[in-house]
Amino acid sequence: MKKQFRIKKNEEFQAVFKYGKSFANRQLVIYYRKKEDQDHFRIGLSVGKKIGNAVVRNRIKRLLRTSFQALEQDVKPCYDIVIIARNPTKTMDYTTMKKSLSHLLYKEKLLKNSK
């Protein structure tokens, strides 16, 4: 993902956690916060150490990134989104990861076609 689409600083993550809303399914937790002053969305990924070693965590982040890139044109702008992976994600493949992520985005009306 391009730099302008990423959340990297701890303060930005904490602001989304503190002032944003959250929603979860069995595999993922999503926190989001509307920011009127930006014209595009930004995404932050978090995979805890309890899920697995570095290889497993990096694989999950890679799958989340590619899943999000596939849904990128449908995501509403002006949002900061943080995605936290839960334990079942370590056995998921790309299609189930994308399906789970799109389900969360659809339920929270962060996709352009969901009203």
Rosetta blueprint (number, residue, H / E / L):
1 M L
2 K L
3 K H
4 Q H
5 F H
6 R E
7 I L
8 K L
9 K L
10 N H
11 E H
12 E H
13 F H
14 Q H
15 A H
16 V H
17 F H
18 K H
19 Y H
20 G L
21 K E
22 S E
23 F E
24 A E
25 N L
26 R L
27 Q L
28 L E
29 V E
30 I E
31 Y E
32 Y E
33 R E
34 K E
35 K L
36 E L
37 D L
38 Q L
39 D L
40 H L
41 F L
42 R E
43 I E
44 G E
45 L E
46 S E
47 V E
48 G L
49 K L
50 K L
51 I L
52 G L
53 N L
54 A H
55 V H
56 V H
57 R H
58 N H
59 R H
60 I H
61 K H
62 R H
63 L H
64 L H
65 R H
66 T H
67 S H
68 F H
69 Q H
70 A H
71 L H
72 E H
73 Q H
74 D H
75 V E
76 K L
77 P L
78 C L
79 Y E
80 D E
81 I E
82 V E
83 I E
84 I E
85 A E
86 R L
87 N H
88 P H
89 T H
90 K H
91 T H
92 M L
93 D L
94 Y H
95 T H
96 T H
97 M H
98 K H
99 K H
100 S H
101 L H
102 S H
103 H H
104 L H
105 L H
106 Y H
107 K H
108 E L
109 K L
110 L L
111 L E
112 K L
113 N L
114 S L
115 K L
